[in-house]
Amino acid sequence: MKIQAVIFDVYSTLLEVGPAPADAETRWEQLFLKALQSPPQLNRLEFSAGCSQIIAKRHAWARARGVSWPEIHWPSVVQELVPELGQFSETERAEFVYQHIQTGRTLRLHPAAVTTLKWLRQQGALLGIASNSQAYTLRELEEALSEHGLDLNLFASDVCFWSFDHGFSKPDPYVFQYLTQRLEARGIKPQEVLMVGDRWDNDIDPARSFDWQTWHFTAGSGTSSSGSWTELLTQLQAG
C-alpha cells in the first residue's frame, strides 16, 4: 500500500465512542446549576429529543435551498432550548456545549491508532481529517491525542475538513473535491491518498469515487482494504 497522504474520519475511527458516563444525570444537573444557577427544565432525553426536532427543521430548510448534506451549528441548536445562553460570552457558550456533549458519551483514542499515527509521522506522511464534526470535536480529539504525547498539529490544517466550518457534511462529494484539490496543490495525486473510515456511505464509497485508496476500519479481521488498526499498519509497512 503505497501512499503519500492519509485522511482520517474521527468518530468511531480515530476516536472510540462509548456509552454515557455512569454519572451522566448528575453531570447534567450540575452543568445547569453551575452555569445558570437553576436546575434543567428538561431531562437529558427530553433535551435530546428537542435538539433532534430543531436539527430536522434546519436540515429541511437547507435541503430546500440545494444543500444535499447540510451541517448545523450546534451551539445555535442548544441555545434555542436554553435561550439564557444568549447572555453568555462565546467562550462560555462553547464550554457549556462541550460539557453538555460529554454527558452523552465517552471517548478514547484507540491504542492501536496511536501506534499507526506515530509510525506515519515518522515516515513523513501527510495526515489530514475528513470529519462530520462540531467545534467541540477539535477539543475532544486534542484531549485524546494529548494523553499519548500527540496533538492536532499532527494533521495538516489545509487538508482537514471539519463540517461545521463549511455548512455541509460527508458524504457530499464536495467534501472530497475540496480535499482532492488541496492535496493536488501539494503535488499529491488522488491515487496516492488513503481514506480511513468506519462507514461505507460516508467514507469509503465517496473516497473511491475520487480514485482514492481506502481502508474500511472494522474491529474484526478484514481484507486487503479493510480491518483493524493493527492490520492497517501491517499493510502500510509492507508498502
Secondary structure, 3 states (H helix, E strand, C coil): CCCCEEEECCECCCEEEECCCCCHHHHHHHHHHHHHCCCCCCCHHHHHHHHHHHHHHHHHHHHCCCCCCECCCHHHHHHHHCHHHHHCCHHHHHHHHHHHHHCCCEEEECHHHHHHHHHHHHHCCEEEEEECCCHHHHHHHHHHHHCCCCCHHHCCHHHEEEHHHCCECCCCHHHHHHHHHHHHHCCCCHHHEEEEECCHHHHHHHHHHCCCEEEEECCCCCECCEECHHHHHHHHHHC
